[in-house]
Amino acid sequence: MTETTTTDEGGVPDIPARPPSRGFLEERRDLALGLGLALAIVVVIVATGEKQALVIGTISGAAYGLVAIGLVLIYKSSGVFNFAQGEFGTVALFALYLLHFHVPYGIAVIGALVVALLMGLLVERLIIRPLFTAPRVILLVATAGVALLTIGIELWFGGTLGKNVNRALPELNRMTIFGLQISDQRLLLIGTLAVLALLLGLFFSRTNLGLAIIGASQEPTATELVGISVRRLSSFTWAMSAVLGGLAAILAVPETGSFTPGVMTSSYLIPAFTAAVLGGMTSLPGAFLGGVLIGVIQSIATSGAVFDDIPGTPSTLLVFIVLVLVLVIRPQGLLGKKA
Amino acid sequence: MTLTHATEATATTDAPSRRAQAFRPGVGGWIGRAVLWAAVAWLVLVFPLGRPGFEVQIYATAVCYGMVALSLNVLLGYVGQISLGHQAFVGIGAFTSAYMMTVQGQSFWVGVVVAALVGGGQALILGGTSLRITGLYFALVTLSYGLVAEQNVFQIQELTGGGQGQPAPKPDLFDTDWRYYYLCLGFLALVLYVDRRLMKSKGGRALLALRENPRVAATFGVNVRIATLFAFVVSGAIAGLAGALIASNDTFVSPEVWNFQLALVFVIMTVVGGLRSRAGAVIGGAFFALLPFLITKIPLLLRDVWGVRSVFNVIAEAWNWGSRKLPNELTPELAPLVLGPLLLLLTLTKTPGGIGQQIRPIQRWMFGKKFDLHDHGPKEVQITDVRA
């Protein structure tokens, strides 16, 4: 803390001084570390016979990964920890709930995603843009305020009772893979995540727009100088991650039954943040990997007999411990790069 | 609320403040100040005497929320670190006190002291393990910690008395709502005094330096980590104390109230109240505690007292008409969740110093200074200086 800078745009936890440039080998070592950790967990699970936990965890982790990718996108482009990310999802769920009585399910999903997109644009326009130059902690408080306001309005109009929303796939089909039962919606969720992760990876490495977003996150002034509007990019990123948050909610929540106001914030936001931090906060594949890891850890905590002595929900405690451990031992995460 | 000297924290001997001290108000000025002081004293000390007990209980909650806001102000205002899990500190304080009284059979005073110690101890452990983590990541850790408290700690049957909650009786001498209200005021005065003394001490000045620029502070020999940890422990102890007082005020602690929304309300009330302004923080906290009550009572109250029928009837009717149109009424419990963030966003974009900044000219005037409408305090009061 004393020896490193604490400038406003950083937000990266203070890391002991290390060589600024990291070579090719070191890059690969991080990847190997992440994969090794994942492999170790798989081995432990298979050895203890918790195979079902692995699959359930991977799939619920896919939802965390999807939310985490949205968080990483916003962090990359505006350096903000977006605590309203979960509420993009809940608002999409409410829109889906209201729409699916009147129109076919597919159109209702599109409508819900449009609502999430509009909310993303609105938040960016009304909150982020006026505070564009403010310190990041202030923006964090502001996005937390947006989350609270959204929850308040949802409670106001929606009440506290749980609501049921149809699944994307109307008939429940269970498939048997490796001797495990998996519902088709969960396969759809993980498939969507994989495709999206791939597309986003290509978007950020191959397209001009993607490169411009990366550029704007690293050097806003220089990006402006070459004629790219940083603010327009910011709107675009917020809209994009709002849609991702909405998609995560629409795919993941109906599978678990009814939903209540603030559901995405209370049960998805912190695991997703932990996933993003685990993945390095700036890495999209890292967020994906982190999401799956957190999902698996949570599902072991739920099914493992070792954790029965922990009162309440053991997975919350485990996620907290993972978060603190990652931040203390390896603040740059598994796949993160030091900016 | 403004019983003690409120914003003298920044009384450095710079030229403007020395000029202000040379100013002596005239006779009329003294009378005016005395009237305003008397009005404040009447509102805080005398007014609750004539109110029904359940209402005084809400006022006592307001005093306790003022303490919570002061506790967050130490962290957010003085050090620039944000805690999104403060409901855990207050809630654990409340349960500790209730547990000491109900299960261990100790007196209220033991409960209060233990609650404050546990609050400080938690902060010491959490801060000690995550000392390297600052800024946004610290916010994340505290938010996660709040969730752990909510879903793990508050599920411990022994501590919380299961689903039905833990009883927390009032102390013998202060067993009525009115007496307990004055006890809370006394504790608030104590916290204000301690806060003021701490900020005047070497450690307090180190904190202020650290917040302005950690590297410069370190160069001048401030141990940054110890100073941050110190502030966190002080904040945790005040939060634990406030929790113990809230527990006995309600005579009952239930696990459900200490949720994530409450933590956000705590942060919002501190920011809206005004960072680095003790009076502002207390007013902000009290305002948010009273908000559910005010939103139902204000139109009726004003009509009863002054007979202002026309205007407030119109408002009340518009309100009723509005609520008929809405699927649900805006219930008092929801008011802070909806109005709080709106006030927060307004504060952040329009007046970064919050209520504290707005009332500063009046406050200075009350302490015998010249009235200066544009005196919004030293520049560093601005919230935009909080560092990531």
Interface residues (C-beta under 8 A of the other chain):
Chain A: M1 T2 T5 T6 D8 E9 G10 G11 P13 D14 F81 F83 L126 I127 P130 L131 A134 P135 R136 V137 I138 L140 V141 A142 A144 G145 V146 A147 L148 L149 I151 G152 I153 L155 W156 F157 G159 G262 T265 S266 I270 F273 T274 V277 I310 P311 G312 T313 P314 T316 L317 V319 F320 L323 V324 L327 V328 P331
Chain B: G80 I82 L84 T129 S130 L131 R132 I133 T134 G135 L136 Y137 A139 L140 V141 L143 S144 Y145 L147 V148 E150 Q151 N152 V153 F154 Q155 I156 Q157 P214 R215 A218 V224 R225 T228 F260 Q261 L264 V265 V267 I268 V271 L326 P327 N328 L330 T331 L334 P336 L337 V338 G340 P341 L342 L344 L345 L348 T349 I383 T384 D385 V386 R387 A388
